[in-house]
Amino acid sequence: MVKLKSVRQIQGIYNGNYTDFDQYTIEIHSSFSTKEVSIIVDFLKEEITGDCIAHGNWFDLEKEACLEILDLMLMNNQPKRDFSHIN
C-alpha cells in the first residue's frame, strides 16, 4: 500500500539562493515492512531525487525508482505541480 503523508511546495530565497521544489513524503507498507520515502522534484535544476528509510537504514533512490513511486502515489493523488517536463 502506498500512502501520501505530505506534500510541501518550497519557493523562496534561502541563504541568498532562490529555491523552487516540491517535496513528497510517502509511506510504503508491505506485509513485512514499512518504508518512508522522500522525493524532491527540483524545478530549478530540473531533476528528481529521493531517499528512503527502511529496515533501520537510509539510502538514496535512483531516479527510475523515484518515478515508479511517484506513479504509484499519483494513482490516488494529484501532484502539487506538473513535473512531466522533467526527464
Helices and strands as residue ranges (DSSP letters): E 2-14, E 17-29, E 34-42, E 47-54, E 57-61, H 63-73
